[in-house]
Amino acid sequence: MGDIAGGPTTGWAFIGGSRHRQRGAHLASNGLSGGKERAAAGPDVTGGQGAGDRPVPDREALQQQEEVGASGSTTTAGTLALEADLSSESTTSGTTGGDVDTPGSGDTSDAATGGSSYQGLSSSKDSLTNPSSPSSCPPLSQALLASRARDNTIMLGMLSSSQTEFGLNWLSHLRRIGLDYFFVGAVDSATSALLASMQVPCFDYVKEAADLLGNITISRTTFLWGQEGWRRVVWLKVKVLLPIVDWGFNIVFTDLDTVWMRSPLLLFDKHPHADLMFATDLCSTYNAAGEERLEWGGMKHNFNVGLFLLRNNPRTVAWTHAWYELGKTWLAQRQGFGGAVQAAAYNLTRVGPLKPHPKDSRLFTAWNSTLYLGIIPPYLFANGNTFTVQRLHEKMRFKPYVLHLVWTYNGKEGKRARARDVMLWQDEDAYYSQPSFVTVDLRPPQMPANYNNKSLTKPNDMYDFHLAALQLQLAQAAAGMALAVASGRAFISPKASGFQCFCERSWMGLVNCRMWEAQDLQLPFTCPTDYLFQSQYFDDEPQHYGFPIDFREPSFLDNPSTPEAVKGSVLVIRPTAELQCRDCVEEEKEKLPDGATLLRVPSKLRDKQLLPLLEPYTRYRVWRLQFEGVTEAKQAFGGFQCAKAAWRFDRRIKHLSFSWCCRNDSRIFEGVNFIPWYQKEPGLDTTC
């Protein structure tokens, strides 16, 4: 397990995503200051079909929101401030019941959204979308869509206030790749005003949203997954399709928790016989390497209605209307696990025999053989797992068209964290430059020799090793977090090559520590941030949970947005027992190969002893804590001299403890429980 103790006896465990809240240097080593409390906001709504109902593909057989911000208790057209998440219903969370996200505060100012703004394209088309001094988006019309359509095609997304940050991130990437044939439907008044003020191609869909909700009573639970408000509002993204298909447009429909990397128009040309093409929830592919075709097996795989291409013709127009009519029936009868959009699409398409198209064997008949449907493979329309864990696009040697932030944990926090991990999230400049930082060089344990040999390694032995390995690594990270808190710095999660996961994380159960459909995954892999940390718990309720931790993702120092003045100013702190003194340091004269300065310090020092020794080195923007000279993590930094400060830090870390779901025996939710660390150390000052 390596030479650093701290596995089962240390007990650190975390998971989750991250919504950063800029604070600056807000912490003192013996007290708590700064760290504003998270604004109270109930959950917004995202769909929740877990992936556990997916059929196991057999290749041989295959070859045969919170609440509405209205002033009253009922919705009113034109005043609707919808805090409902309109993102995909498919696999987005670590729960089988669905992904209930936590909405943003609804603040739509530049400060709240990272200072982003979309600059309207300068052309005569803009007059339709960007009237002078607009207070809201224009109404949806055929002329409006035609003003920006490309090859009679529009990209369409729907946005509510709860997803403002995701919408702005989505827009920034469309602008980066030069994609301009899109429109955003605003489903609440605040969003309509924001998009209009930013000159984003948009249309107002507020009245239609209010009409669909009707006179239901609004409460804090109205838009929770499966509740009546949620059941109705998720159908907005189907209802909006009806006039658009009737007007004859092809559609690229997209949830806004996506990052587009290239235009999908080429797919219409590559697959001229396809009527509908959907993304899939697969975490692997049955295609051969280098194969840029639709997914092998077609309709046998589950698809995701948050990303699809529709070629306009009489068949797809009829199917779209049938989809919505089925939804109305289900809403009235309260069927379809909450009237889910995805289930209704399944219900329609999977009726009748499956027959391949005579000119494209990857297309299959659907809806009683009235149209042809294909599945876009998960390395071209990537999801959170295939892009960041499986890294299928690299194995298959293709650049994805889009990354859909599903197969992530902890709702919107996890989606944001996953995007940050791969440097696909747009943050404000201050996020990258302020304050100064602490990180650690992890020393993960040595993996057993036959760990990837499934015939020689027992699954439960793999799981036990994985948990112990996580505890070991997280103990080291916790030492770095403690130093960051004590010194008033932000904590950078170890670099992308840092945290090693020796087992997948899935709420569906695993086979050989891997997704059942991805048995070729080589272990270990780099842990996504949302596998490890719930970032909403880094800084919430400091008066109750103790010191906030200002967190940055592992790719932070590789991000082009991080100033060179930060990247090039690194002090490596190497605690060691070889120094006989307790009040001295030893600076290496020659720089390390990466240009960093090496400073040896005595081991086991607490904040009141170590920080004065580091005072001459505060000019370094990054302190990098190492563990080479110690045998366990807490010897690298002895924590807090003040008993109250030690208690506050330990309480924050305890707040981050978690269970790693799932294993295939009675210990299905076994994980790592917090064991107090710093507050149990002898000799703490109880008078501070």
Residue pairs with C-beta under 8 A, 6 or more apart in sequence:
1 7
1 445
1 446
1 468
1 469
1 472
2 443
2 444
2 445
2 446
2 472
3 631
4 443
4 472
4 475
4 476
4 627
4 630
4 631
4 632
4 633
5 631
5 632
5 633
6 12
6 471
6 472
6 475
6 476
6 632
6 633
6 634
7 445
7 468
7 469
7 471
7 472
7 475
8 468
8 471
9 675
10 471
10 472
10 474
10 475
10 632
10 633
10 634
10 675
10 677
11 471
11 657
11 672
11 673
11 674
11 675
11 677
12 471
12 474
12 475
12 477
12 478
12 653
12 657
12 672
12 674
13 470
13 471
13 474
13 656
13 657
13 658
13 660
13 671
13 672
13 673
13 674
14 474
14 532
14 533
14 534
14 653
14 656
14 657
14 658
15 94
15 409
15 410
15 505
15 530
15 531
15 532
15 533
15 534
15 656
15 658
15 660
16 409
16 410
16 413
16 414
16 417
16 529
16 530
16 532
16 533
16 534
16 535
16 536
16 537
16 656
17 408
17 409
17 410
17 411
17 412
17 413
17 414
17 415
17 416
17 417
17 418
17 529
17 530
17 533
17 534
17 535
17 536
18 413
18 416
18 417
18 420
18 529
18 533
18 535
18 538
18 551
18 553
19 104
19 165
19 412
19 413
19 416
19 535
19 536
20 427
20 431
20 535
20 550
20 551
20 552
21 36
21 38
21 539
22 428
22 430
22 431
22 434
23 34
23 35
23 36
23 435
23 539
23 548
23 550
24 34
24 434
24 435
25 435
25 436
25 488
25 489
26 33
26 34
26 35
26 488
26 548
26 550
27 33
27 34
27 35
27 485
27 486
27 488
27 547
27 548
28 488
29 485
29 486
29 487
29 607
29 608
29 611
29 640
29 641
29 642
29 645
30 607
30 640
30 641
30 642
30 644
30 645
30 688
31 645
32 542
32 543
32 546
32 547
32 648
34 548
35 539
35 542
35 547
35 548
37 540
37 541
37 542
37 543
38 536
38 539
38 540
38 541
39 105
41 66
41 83
41 102
41 103
41 104
41 105
41 106
42 65
42 66
42 67
42 83
42 103
42 220
42 221
43 65
43 66
43 100
43 101
43 102
43 103
43 223
43 224
43 411
44 65
44 66
44 83
44 84
44 85
44 101
44 102
44 103
44 160
44 162
44 163
44 223
45 65
45 84
45 85
45 100
45 101
45 223
45 224
45 225
45 227
45 229
45 230
45 233
45 234
46 85
46 87
46 88
46 89
46 92
46 93
46 98
46 99
46 100
46 101
46 225
46 411
47 87
47 88
47 89
47 90
47 92
47 98
47 99
47 225
47 234
47 340
47 341
47 342
48 89
48 92
48 93
48 95
48 97
48 98
48 99
48 100
48 225
48 226
49 89
49 90
49 91
49 98
49 337
49 340
49 342
49 343
50 91
50 95
50 96
50 97
50 98
50 507
50 508
51 90
51 91
51 281
51 302
51 407
51 508
52 96
52 507
52 508
53 302
54 281
54 301
54 302
55 300
55 302
56 516
56 517
57 286
57 297
57 300
57 301
57 517
59 286
59 297
62 286
62 296
62 297
62 298
62 300
65 82
65 83
65 84
65 85
65 103
65 160
65 162
65 223
66 83
66 84
66 103
66 162
66 220
66 223
67 83
67 218
67 219
67 220
67 222
67 223
68 75
68 80
68 81
68 82
68 83
68 84
68 213
68 218
68 222
68 223
68 229
69 80
69 81
69 82
69 83
69 106
69 161
69 188
69 190
70 76
70 79
70 80
70 81
70 218
71 79
73 217
73 218
74 215
74 216
74 217
74 218
75 209
75 210
75 213
75 214
75 215
75 216
75 218
76 210
77 206
77 207
77 210
77 211
78 189
78 206
78 207
78 210
79 189
80 187
80 188
80 189
80 206
80 209
80 210
80 213
81 106
81 161
81 188
81 189
81 190
82 160
82 161
82 162
82 187
82 188
82 191
82 209
82 233
83 103
83 106
83 160
83 161
83 162
83 188
83 223
84 160
84 162
84 187
84 223
84 229
84 230
84 233
85 101
85 103
85 160
85 162
85 163
85 412
86 158
86 159
86 160
86 163
86 187
86 233
86 234
86 236
86 237
86 255
86 256
87 163
87 166
87 255
87 256
87 257
87 306
88 255
88 257
88 304
88 305
88 306
88 307
88 342
88 404
88 406
89 98
89 234
89 305
89 306
89 340
89 341
89 342
90 281
90 302
90 304
90 305
90 306
90 342
90 406
91 281
91 304
91 383
91 406
91 407
92 98
92 99
92 257
92 405
92 406
92 407
92 408
92 411
92 415
93 99
93 100
93 408
93 409
93 410
93 411
93 414
93 507
94 409
94 410
94 414
94 505
94 507
94 661
95 507
96 507
96 508
97 225
97 226
98 225
98 226
99 225
99 411
100 224
100 225
100 411
101 162
101 411
101 412
101 413
102 411
102 412
102 413
102 536
103 161
103 162
103 412
104 112
104 161
104 162
104 163
104 164
104 165
104 412
105 112
106 161
106 162
106 164
106 190
107 113
108 161
108 164
108 190
108 191
108 193
108 194
110 116
110 117
111 428
112 164
112 165
113 164
113 165
113 168
114 165
114 168
114 426
114 427
114 428
114 431
115 428
115 429
116 168
116 169
116 171
116 172
116 426
117 198
118 168
118 171
118 172
118 175
118 198
118 199
118 200
119 175
119 199
120 126
120 129
120 130
120 199
120 200
120 201
121 180
125 147
125 148
126 199
128 138
128 143
128 144
128 147
129 137
129 138
129 144
129 147
129 148
129 199
129 200
129 201
129 202
130 196
130 199
131 138
134 196
134 197
135 193
135 196
136 186
136 189
136 192
136 193
136 196
136 204
136 206
137 186
137 192
137 195
137 196
137 202
137 203
137 204
138 144
138 202
138 203
138 204
139 203
139 204
140 185
140 203
140 204
140 205
140 240
140 243
140 244
141 203
142 243
142 247
144 183
144 203
145 154
145 183
145 244
145 247
145 249
148 154
148 180
148 181
148 182
148 183
148 201
149 181
149 249
150 180
150 181
150 265
151 250
151 265
151 268
152 248
152 249
152 250
152 312
153 181
153 249
153 250
153 251
153 252
153 265
153 268
154 181
154 182
154 183
154 244
154 249
154 250
154 251
154 252
155 174
155 179
155 181
155 182
155 183
155 251
155 252
155 253
155 254
155 264
156 182
156 183
156 185
156 240
156 241
156 244
156 251
156 252
156 253
156 254
157 167
157 170
157 182
157 183
157 184
157 185
157 253
157 254
157 255
157 256
158 184
158 185
158 187
158 205
158 236
158 237
158 240
158 256
159 167
159 184
159 185
159 186
159 187
159 191
159 195
159 256
160 187
160 188
160 191
161 188
161 190
161 191
163 256
163 257
163 412
164 191
164 194
165 416
166 256
166 257
166 412
166 415
166 416
167 184
167 191
167 256
168 426
169 259
169 419
169 424
169 425
169 426
170 254
170 256
170 257
170 258
170 259
170 260
171 184
171 200
172 426
173 259
173 260
173 261
173 424
174 180
174 182
174 260
177 260
177 261
177 262
177 263
179 260
179 263
180 201
181 265
182 201
183 201
183 202
183 203
184 195
184 200
184 201
184 202
184 203
184 256
185 202
185 203
185 205
185 236
185 240
186 192
186 194
186 195
186 202
186 203
186 204
186 205
186 206
187 205
187 206
187 208
187 209
187 233
187 236
188 206
188 209
189 206
192 202
192 204
192 206
195 202
196 202
205 236
205 240
208 236
208 239
208 240
209 233
209 236
212 232
212 233
212 235
212 236
212 239
213 229
213 232
213 233
214 232
216 222
216 228
216 229
216 232
218 229
221 227
222 228
222 229
222 230
223 229
223 230
223 233
224 230
225 338
226 337
226 338
227 338
230 338
231 331
231 334
231 338
231 339
232 331
232 339
234 339
234 340
234 341
235 324
235 327
235 328
235 331
235 339
235 341
237 253
237 341
238 320
238 323
238 324
238 327
238 341
239 324
241 251
241 253
241 310
241 320
241 324
242 320
242 321
242 324
244 251
245 251
245 310
245 312
245 316
245 317
245 320
245 321
246 317
248 312
249 312
250 268
250 309
250 310
250 311
250 312
251 309
251 310
251 312
252 264
252 265
252 308
252 309
253 305
253 306
253 307
253 308
253 309
253 310
254 260
254 306
254 307
254 402
255 306
255 307
255 404
257 306
257 404
257 405
257 406
257 412
257 415
258 306
258 307
258 402
258 403
258 404
258 405
259 402
259 403
259 405
259 419
259 424
260 401
260 402
261 399
261 400
261 401
261 402
261 403
262 399
262 400
262 401
263 401
264 309
264 401
264 402
267 277
267 309
267 376
267 401
268 274
268 309
268 311
270 292
271 277
271 294
271 360
271 363
271 374
273 357
273 359
273 360
273 363
273 372
274 294
274 309
274 311
274 360
274 363
274 372
274 373
274 374
275 310
275 311
275 313
275 315
275 316
275 319
275 371
275 372
275 373
276 308
276 309
276 310
276 311
276 316
276 319
276 349
276 366
276 371
276 372
276 373
276 374
277 294
277 308
277 309
277 373
277 374
277 375
277 376
278 303
278 304
278 305
278 307
278 308
278 373
278 374
278 375
278 376
279 303
279 304
279 306
279 307
279 308
279 375
279 376
279 378
279 381
279 383
279 402
279 404
280 295
280 301
280 302
280 303
280 304
280 375
280 376
280 377
280 378
280 381
281 301
281 302
281 303
281 304
281 378
281 383
281 406
281 407
282 295
282 301
282 302
282 377
282 378
282 386
282 517
283 378
283 383
283 385
283 386
283 389
283 390
283 407
283 515
283 517
283 518
284 378
284 386
284 390
284 392
284 515
284 517
284 518
284 520
285 295
285 296
285 377
285 378
285 379
285 386
285 392
285 396
286 295
286 296
286 297
287 293
287 295
287 296
287 377
287 396
289 395
289 396
289 397
290 396
290 397
291 396
292 380
292 398
293 362
293 377
294 360
294 362
294 363
294 374
294 375
294 376
294 377
295 301
295 362
295 374
295 375
295 376
295 377
295 378
296 362
297 375
298 354
298 356
298 362
298 363
298 364
298 373
298 374
298 375
299 349
299 350
299 354
299 364
299 366
299 373
299 375
300 354
301 375
302 346
303 345
303 375
304 342
304 383
304 404
304 406
305 341
305 342
305 345
306 404
306 406
307 376
307 381
307 402
307 404
309 376
310 316
310 320
315 370
315 371
316 371
318 370
319 348
319 367
319 370
319 371
322 348
322 367
323 344
323 345
323 348
326 344
326 347
326 348
327 339
327 341
327 344
329 335
330 336
330 339
330 344
331 339
336 343
336 344
336 347
337 343
348 366
348 367
349 366
349 367
349 373
350 366
351 366
351 367
351 368
352 365
352 366
352 367
352 368
352 369
353 365
353 369
354 364
354 365
354 366
355 364
355 365
355 369
356 362
356 363
356 364
357 363
357 364
357 365
357 372
360 372
360 374
362 374
362 375
363 372
363 373
363 374
364 372
364 373
364 374
365 371
365 372
365 373
366 372
366 373
376 401
377 396
378 386
378 392
379 386
379 392
379 393
379 395
379 396
379 398
379 400
380 393
380 398
380 400
380 401
381 400
381 401
381 402
381 404
382 392
382 393
382 400
382 402
382 403
382 404
383 403
383 404
383 405
383 406
383 407
384 403
384 404
384 405
384 406
384 407
384 408
384 415
384 418
384 528
385 407
385 515
386 392
386 393
386 407
387 393
387 400
387 403
387 422
388 418
388 421
388 422
388 528
389 504
389 521
389 525
389 528
390 518
390 521
393 399
393 400
403 419
403 422
403 424
405 415
405 418
405 419
408 414
408 415
408 417
408 418
408 528
408 530
409 505
409 530
409 531
410 417
410 530
410 534
410 535
410 536
413 530
413 534
413 535
413 536
414 530
415 530
416 425
417 528
417 529
417 530
417 533
417 535
417 553
418 528
418 529
418 530
419 425
420 427
420 529
420 553
420 555
421 496
421 528
421 529
421 553
421 554
421 555
422 555
423 555
423 558
423 559
423 560
427 561
429 561
431 552
432 556
432 559
432 561
432 562
432 563
432 566
433 562
433 563
433 565
433 566
435 488
435 489
435 490
435 550
436 489
436 490
436 618
436 620
436 621
436 622
436 623
437 484
437 489
437 490
437 491
437 492
437 552
437 556
437 566
437 621
437 622
437 623
438 480
438 481
438 483
438 484
438 487
438 489
438 490
438 491
438 492
438 622
438 623
438 624
438 625
439 480
439 491
439 492
439 493
439 494
439 495
439 557
439 622
439 623
439 624
439 625
440 476
440 477
440 479
440 480
440 494
440 498
440 624
440 625
440 626
440 627
441 494
441 498
441 572
441 624
441 625
441 626
441 627
442 473
442 476
442 477
442 494
442 498
442 499
442 500
443 476
443 627
443 628
444 469
444 472
444 473
444 499
444 500
444 524
445 465
445 468
445 469
445 472
447 465
447 502
447 523
447 524
448 457
448 465
450 456
450 457
451 457
451 462
451 465
451 502
451 523
452 522
452 523
454 512
454 519
457 512
459 510
459 511
459 512
459 513
459 663
459 664
460 663
460 665
462 502
462 503
462 512
462 513
463 503
463 513
463 663
465 502
466 501
466 502
466 503
466 513
466 660
467 660
467 670
467 671
467 672
469 500
469 502
469 524
470 501
470 532
470 660
470 672
471 672
473 498
473 499
473 500
474 532
474 672
475 632
475 633
475 634
476 627
476 633
476 636
477 493
477 494
477 499
478 633
478 653
478 677
479 625
479 627
479 633
479 634
479 636
479 637
480 491
480 625
480 637
481 491
481 549
481 649
481 653
482 637
482 639
482 640
482 649
482 678
483 489
483 610
483 623
483 625
483 637
484 490
484 491
484 549
484 550
485 491
485 547
485 549
485 649
486 607
486 611
486 637
486 640
486 645
487 607
487 611
487 614
487 623
489 550
489 623
490 550
490 551
490 552
491 549
491 550
491 551
491 552
492 552
492 553
492 554
492 556
492 557
492 622
493 499
493 529
493 532
493 533
493 551
493 552
493 553
493 554
493 556
494 554
495 554
495 555
495 557
495 558
496 526
496 554
496 555
496 558
497 526
498 526
498 554
499 526
499 527
499 532
499 554
500 524
500 525
500 526
500 527
501 523
501 524
501 525
501 526
501 527
501 531
502 513
502 523
502 524
503 510
503 513
503 523
503 660
504 510
504 513
504 514
504 515
504 518
504 521
505 531
505 660
505 661
506 515
506 661
506 662
507 661
507 662
508 515
508 516
508 662
509 516
509 662
509 663
509 664
509 668
510 516
510 662
510 663
510 664
511 519
512 519
513 523
514 521
514 523
515 521
526 554
529 535
529 553
529 554
533 551
533 656
534 656
534 658
535 551
537 545
537 655
537 656
538 548
538 549
538 550
538 551
538 652
538 656
539 548
539 549
539 550
542 548
545 651
545 652
545 655
546 647
546 648
546 649
546 650
546 651
546 652
546 655
547 645
547 648
547 649
547 652
548 652
549 652
556 562
557 566
557 567
557 622
565 621
566 621
566 622
567 622
568 595
569 619
569 620
569 621
569 622
570 594
570 595
570 596
570 597
570 620
570 621
570 622
570 623
570 624
571 596
571 597
571 599
571 617
571 620
571 622
571 623
571 624
572 592
572 596
572 597
572 598
572 599
572 624
572 626
573 599
573 601
573 614
573 623
573 624
573 625
573 626
574 598
574 599
574 600
574 601
574 626
574 628
574 629
575 600
575 601
575 602
575 603
575 604
575 605
575 625
575 626
575 627
575 629
575 630
575 635
575 636
575 637
576 600
576 601
576 602
576 603
576 628
576 629
576 630
577 602
577 603
577 629
577 630
577 635
578 600
578 629
579 585
579 586
579 600
579 601
579 602
579 603
581 602
582 602
582 605
582 609
583 602
583 609
583 613
584 602
584 613
585 599
585 600
585 601
585 613
586 599
586 600
586 601
587 597
587 598
587 599
587 600
588 597
588 598
588 599
588 600
591 597
591 598
592 598
596 624
597 617
597 620
599 617
600 629
601 610
601 613
601 614
602 609
603 629
603 630
603 635
603 636
604 635
604 638
605 613
605 637
605 638
606 637
606 638
606 639
606 640
606 641
607 639
607 640
607 641
607 645
608 641
609 638
609 641
610 637
610 638
614 623
617 623
625 636
625 637
626 636
627 633
627 636
630 636
634 677
634 678
638 681
639 646
639 649
639 677
639 678
639 681
640 646
640 649
640 678
640 684
641 684
641 685
641 688
642 684
642 685
642 688
643 679
643 684
643 685
643 686
643 688
644 686
644 688
645 688
646 678
646 679
646 681
646 684
647 679
649 678
650 674
650 676
650 677
650 678
650 679
653 674
653 677
654 674
654 676
656 674
657 671
657 672
657 673
657 674
658 671
658 672
659 669
659 670
659 671
659 672
660 670
660 671
660 672
661 668
661 669
661 671
662 668
662 669
663 670
